[in-house]
Amino acid sequence: MPKEKIPKEQETIVKRRIVECAARLFASKGYAATSVREIVSSAGVTAPVLYYYFKSKEGIFLEITKEGRKQFDEMLSSVQSMQGSAREKITLLVLGMLRIHRKHIDAARVIHSAFFGPPEGAPDFDFKVFHANLISTLTSIVEKGMKDGEIAKINPGAINGAVLGVIGHCLDSELFFPELAVDERQALEIIDVLFRGILPRDAQ
């Protein structure tokens, strides 16, 4: 236990503050360039408190990814278990991704930079599991939609690619062009185009 004893009811708040401050610093400066001293200063705690709860800076990074994975998996589970059409499930999937991403934008930036940055830039973490779980959920929705006659019987991979394109556009606009970020109304319009197609009716 750190020298300054933290009341039990305050521990969750303190840990959350450390994680949020670290995510903000990692997002703005990068993982490697952020020091423990900066994190504890921003969070208003001492280094022993940080080390007690997270062991190291790497421990905080892993906590950020673990929290993201937890919310991501809960959202996928909710989509899979909901009653509704394939379109309704895909809509909820896209909006769910957008809401989580927007709510935890600093963590999203950290994960994005760690995945696409240099290998020595952040601790090892299996980011492919996010993509694999998303594809698995989307494939099950598409295949059931085909079976129920809600989606045309074409290559499921092509449909997955189209939906992933929508998700990627929504998330990337938030990351790189916040002034042009896609809101939920615009996301719904894009999903509508996805289902209706872009050909005029007389050409279909």
TORKOL-4160 file (C-alpha; in steps of 0.2 Angstrom, whole numbers, padded with zeros to 4 digits, m for minus):
204
<pt num="1" X="0000" Y="0000" Z="0000"/>
<pt num="2" X="0007" Y="0017" Z="m0004"/>
<pt num="3" X="0012" Y="0028" Z="0011"/>
<pt num="4" X="m0003" Y="0040" Z="0009"/>
<pt num="5" X="m0018" Y="0028" Z="0012"/>
<pt num="6" X="m0032" Y="0031" Z="0001"/>
<pt num="7" X="m0050" Y="0027" Z="0008"/>
<pt num="8" X="m0057" Y="0011" Z="0000"/>
<pt num="9" X="m0072" Y="0021" Z="m0007"/>
<pt num="10" X="m0060" Y="0033" Z="m0016"/>
<pt num="11" X="m0049" Y="0020" Z="m0024"/>
<pt num="12" X="m0060" Y="0017" Z="m0040"/>
<pt num="13" X="m0060" Y="0036" Z="m0043"/>
<pt num="14" X="m0042" Y="0038" Z="m0041"/>
<pt num="15" X="m0038" Y="0023" Z="m0052"/>
<pt num="16" X="m0050" Y="0030" Z="m0065"/>
<pt num="17" X="m0042" Y="0048" Z="m0064"/>
<pt num="18" X="m0024" Y="0040" Z="m0067"/>
<pt num="19" X="m0030" Y="0030" Z="m0082"/>
<pt num="20" X="m0039" Y="0045" Z="m0090"/>
<pt num="21" X="m0024" Y="0057" Z="m0087"/>
<pt num="22" X="m0012" Y="0044" Z="m0094"/>
<pt num="23" X="m0024" Y="0041" Z="m0109"/>
<pt num="24" X="m0024" Y="0060" Z="m0113"/>
<pt num="25" X="m0005" Y="0062" Z="m0111"/>
<pt num="26" X="m0002" Y="0046" Z="m0122"/>
<pt num="27" X="m0014" Y="0053" Z="m0135"/>
<pt num="28" X="m0006" Y="0070" Z="m0136"/>
<pt num="29" X="0013" Y="0066" Z="m0133"/>
<pt num="30" X="0014" Y="0047" Z="m0137"/>
<pt num="31" X="0017" Y="0033" Z="m0125"/>
<pt num="32" X="0036" Y="0033" Z="m0126"/>
<pt num="33" X="0037" Y="0052" Z="m0124"/>
<pt num="34" X="0026" Y="0052" Z="m0108"/>
<pt num="35" X="0034" Y="0050" Z="m0091"/>
<pt num="36" X="0027" Y="0043" Z="m0075"/>
<pt num="37" X="0031" Y="0060" Z="m0067"/>
<pt num="38" X="0019" Y="0068" Z="m0080"/>
<pt num="39" X="0005" Y="0056" Z="m0077"/>
<pt num="40" X="0006" Y="0057" Z="m0058"/>
<pt num="41" X="0007" Y="0076" Z="m0059"/>
<pt num="42" X="m0008" Y="0077" Z="m0070"/>
<pt num="43" X="m0018" Y="0065" Z="m0060"/>
<pt num="44" X="m0014" Y="0073" Z="m0043"/>
<pt num="45" X="m0006" Y="0058" Z="m0036"/>
<pt num="46" X="0011" Y="0052" Z="m0031"/>
<pt num="47" X="0022" Y="0039" Z="m0040"/>
<pt num="48" X="0020" Y="0026" Z="m0026"/>
<pt num="49" X="0001" Y="0027" Z="m0029"/>
<pt num="50" X="0003" Y="0024" Z="m0048"/>
<pt num="51" X="0015" Y="0009" Z="m0045"/>
<pt num="52" X="0003" Y="0002" Z="m0032"/>
<pt num="53" X="m0012" Y="0001" Z="m0043"/>
<pt num="54" X="m0004" Y="m0002" Z="m0060"/>
<pt num="55" X="0014" Y="m0008" Z="m0057"/>
<pt num="56" X="0021" Y="0003" Z="m0071"/>
<pt num="57" X="0017" Y="0014" Z="m0086"/>
<pt num="58" X="0015" Y="m0001" Z="m0096"/>
<pt num="59" X="0002" Y="m0007" Z="m0084"/>
<pt num="60" X="m0008" Y="0009" Z="m0087"/>
<pt num="61" X="m0007" Y="0006" Z="m0105"/>
<pt num="62" X="m0014" Y="m0012" Z="m0104"/>
<pt num="63" X="m0028" Y="m0005" Z="m0092"/>
<pt num="64" X="m0033" Y="0007" Z="m0106"/>
<pt num="65" X="m0034" Y="m0007" Z="m0119"/>
<pt num="66" X="m0042" Y="m0019" Z="m0107"/>
<pt num="67" X="m0056" Y="m0006" Z="m0104"/>
<pt num="68" X="m0058" Y="m0003" Z="m0122"/>
<pt num="69" X="m0059" Y="m0022" Z="m0126"/>
<pt num="70" X="m0072" Y="m0024" Z="m0112"/>
<pt num="71" X="m0084" Y="m0010" Z="m0119"/>
<pt num="72" X="m0081" Y="m0016" Z="m0137"/>
<pt num="73" X="m0085" Y="m0034" Z="m0132"/>
<pt num="74" X="m0101" Y="m0029" Z="m0122"/>
<pt num="75" X="m0107" Y="m0019" Z="m0137"/>
<pt num="76" X="m0104" Y="m0034" Z="m0149"/>
<pt num="77" X="m0113" Y="m0045" Z="m0137"/>
<pt num="78" X="m0128" Y="m0033" Z="m0136"/>
<pt num="79" X="m0129" Y="m0032" Z="m0155"/>
<pt num="80" X="m0129" Y="m0051" Z="m0157"/>
<pt num="81" X="m0142" Y="m0054" Z="m0144"/>
<pt num="82" X="m0154" Y="m0041" Z="m0150"/>
<pt num="83" X="m0170" Y="m0045" Z="m0158"/>
<pt num="84" X="m0172" Y="m0036" Z="m0175"/>
<pt num="85" X="m0168" Y="m0037" Z="m0193"/>
<pt num="86" X="m0150" Y="m0037" Z="m0201"/>
<pt num="87" X="m0152" Y="m0019" Z="m0205"/>
<pt num="88" X="m0156" Y="m0014" Z="m0187"/>
<pt num="89" X="m0142" Y="m0025" Z="m0181"/>
<pt num="90" X="m0129" Y="m0017" Z="m0193"/>
<pt num="91" X="m0136" Y="0000" Z="m0189"/>
<pt num="92" X="m0133" Y="m0003" Z="m0170"/>
<pt num="93" X="m0116" Y="m0010" Z="m0174"/>
<pt num="94" X="m0110" Y="0006" Z="m0183"/>
<pt num="95" X="m0118" Y="0018" Z="m0170"/>
<pt num="96" X="m0111" Y="0007" Z="m0156"/>
<pt num="97" X="m0094" Y="0008" Z="m0163"/>
<pt num="98" X="m0096" Y="0027" Z="m0166"/>
<pt num="99" X="m0102" Y="0030" Z="m0148"/>
<pt num="100" X="m0088" Y="0020" Z="m0139"/>
<pt num="101" X="m0075" Y="0029" Z="m0150"/>
<pt num="102" X="m0082" Y="0046" Z="m0147"/>
<pt num="103" X="m0084" Y="0043" Z="m0128"/>
<pt num="104" X="m0066" Y="0037" Z="m0127"/>
<pt num="105" X="m0057" Y="0047" Z="m0140"/>
<pt num="106" X="m0041" Y="0048" Z="m0131"/>
<pt num="107" X="m0040" Y="0029" Z="m0128"/>
<pt num="108" X="m0045" Y="0027" Z="m0146"/>
<pt num="109" X="m0030" Y="0038" Z="m0151"/>
<pt num="110" X="m0018" Y="0028" Z="m0140"/>
<pt num="111" X="m0024" Y="0012" Z="m0147"/>
<pt num="112" X="m0023" Y="0018" Z="m0165"/>
<pt num="113" X="m0005" Y="0026" Z="m0163"/>
<pt num="114" X="0001" Y="0010" Z="m0154"/>
<pt num="115" X="m0006" Y="m0001" Z="m0168"/>
<pt num="116" X="0000" Y="0009" Z="m0183"/>
<pt num="117" X="0016" Y="0017" Z="m0174"/>
<pt num="118" X="0033" Y="0009" Z="m0173"/>
<pt num="119" X="0034" Y="m0008" Z="m0164"/>
<pt num="120" X="0045" Y="m0001" Z="m0150"/>
<pt num="121" X="0032" Y="0013" Z="m0147"/>
<pt num="122" X="0021" Y="0004" Z="m0135"/>
<pt num="123" X="0019" Y="m0012" Z="m0125"/>
<pt num="124" X="0014" Y="m0028" Z="m0135"/>
<pt num="125" X="m0005" Y="m0030" Z="m0136"/>
<pt num="126" X="m0015" Y="m0041" Z="m0148"/>
<pt num="127" X="m0025" Y="m0028" Z="m0157"/>
<pt num="128" X="m0030" Y="m0041" Z="m0170"/>
<pt num="129" X="m0043" Y="m0048" Z="m0158"/>
<pt num="130" X="m0053" Y="m0032" Z="m0160"/>
<pt num="131" X="m0054" Y="m0035" Z="m0179"/>
<pt num="132" X="m0057" Y="m0053" Z="m0177"/>
<pt num="133" X="m0072" Y="m0051" Z="m0165"/>
<pt num="134" X="m0079" Y="m0037" Z="m0176"/>
<pt num="135" X="m0078" Y="m0048" Z="m0192"/>
<pt num="136" X="m0086" Y="m0063" Z="m0183"/>
<pt num="137" X="m0101" Y="m0053" Z="m0177"/>
<pt num="138" X="m0103" Y="m0045" Z="m0193"/>
<pt num="139" X="m0102" Y="m0061" Z="m0203"/>
<pt num="140" X="m0115" Y="m0069" Z="m0192"/>
<pt num="141" X="m0127" Y="m0055" Z="m0195"/>
<pt num="142" X="m0124" Y="m0055" Z="m0213"/>
<pt num="143" X="m0126" Y="m0074" Z="m0215"/>
<pt num="144" X="m0142" Y="m0074" Z="m0205"/>
<pt num="145" X="m0149" Y="m0059" Z="m0215"/>
<pt num="146" X="m0146" Y="m0069" Z="m0231"/>
<pt num="147" X="m0154" Y="m0084" Z="m0224"/>
<pt num="148" X="m0169" Y="m0073" Z="m0219"/>
<pt num="149" X="m0170" Y="m0065" Z="m0236"/>
<pt num="150" X="m0165" Y="m0048" Z="m0229"/>
<pt num="151" X="m0149" Y="m0047" Z="m0238"/>
<pt num="152" X="m0144" Y="m0052" Z="m0256"/>
<pt num="153" X="m0135" Y="m0068" Z="m0257"/>
<pt num="154" X="m0118" Y="m0062" Z="m0263"/>
<pt num="155" X="m0101" Y="m0063" Z="m0256"/>
<pt num="156" X="m0102" Y="m0060" Z="m0237"/>
<pt num="157" X="m0084" Y="m0054" Z="m0237"/>
<pt num="158" X="m0089" Y="m0040" Z="m0249"/>
<pt num="159" X="m0104" Y="m0035" Z="m0238"/>
<pt num="160" X="m0092" Y="m0035" Z="m0223"/>
<pt num="161" X="m0080" Y="m0024" Z="m0232"/>
<pt num="162" X="m0094" Y="m0011" Z="m0236"/>
<pt num="163" X="m0100" Y="m0011" Z="m0218"/>
<pt num="164" X="m0082" Y="m0009" Z="m0212"/>
<pt num="165" X="m0079" Y="0005" Z="m0224"/>
<pt num="166" X="m0093" Y="0014" Z="m0216"/>
<pt num="167" X="m0086" Y="0011" Z="m0199"/>
<pt num="168" X="m0069" Y="0016" Z="m0204"/>
<pt num="169" X="m0075" Y="0032" Z="m0212"/>
<pt num="170" X="m0085" Y="0037" Z="m0196"/>
<pt num="171" X="m0071" Y="0033" Z="m0184"/>
<pt num="172" X="m0057" Y="0040" Z="m0195"/>
<pt num="173" X="m0066" Y="0057" Z="m0197"/>
<pt num="174" X="m0067" Y="0059" Z="m0178"/>
<pt num="175" X="m0048" Y="0055" Z="m0176"/>
<pt num="176" X="m0041" Y="0065" Z="m0190"/>
<pt num="177" X="m0054" Y="0078" Z="m0195"/>
<pt num="178" X="m0064" Y="0082" Z="m0180"/>
<pt num="179" X="m0071" Y="0098" Z="m0188"/>
<pt num="180" X="m0079" Y="0086" Z="m0201"/>
<pt num="181" X="m0083" Y="0072" Z="m0189"/>
<pt num="182" X="m0098" Y="0061" Z="m0194"/>
<pt num="183" X="m0112" Y="0063" Z="m0182"/>
<pt num="184" X="m0126" Y="0049" Z="m0179"/>
<pt num="185" X="m0138" Y="0057" Z="m0192"/>
<pt num="186" X="m0125" Y="0057" Z="m0205"/>
<pt num="187" X="m0120" Y="0039" Z="m0201"/>
<pt num="188" X="m0138" Y="0034" Z="m0203"/>
<pt num="189" X="m0138" Y="0042" Z="m0220"/>
<pt num="190" X="m0123" Y="0032" Z="m0225"/>
<pt num="191" X="m0130" Y="0016" Z="m0219"/>
<pt num="192" X="m0146" Y="0020" Z="m0229"/>
<pt num="193" X="m0135" Y="0022" Z="m0245"/>
<pt num="194" X="m0127" Y="0006" Z="m0241"/>
<pt num="195" X="m0143" Y="m0004" Z="m0241"/>
<pt num="196" X="m0152" Y="0006" Z="m0255"/>
<pt num="197" X="m0136" Y="0006" Z="m0266"/>
<pt num="198" X="m0130" Y="0020" Z="m0277"/>
<pt num="199" X="m0138" Y="0015" Z="m0294"/>
<pt num="200" X="m0154" Y="0024" Z="m0299"/>
<pt num="201" X="m0169" Y="0013" Z="m0298"/>
<pt num="202" X="m0171" Y="0011" Z="m0316"/>
<pt num="203" X="m0153" Y="0004" Z="m0318"/>
<pt num="204" X="m0155" Y="m0009" Z="m0304"/>
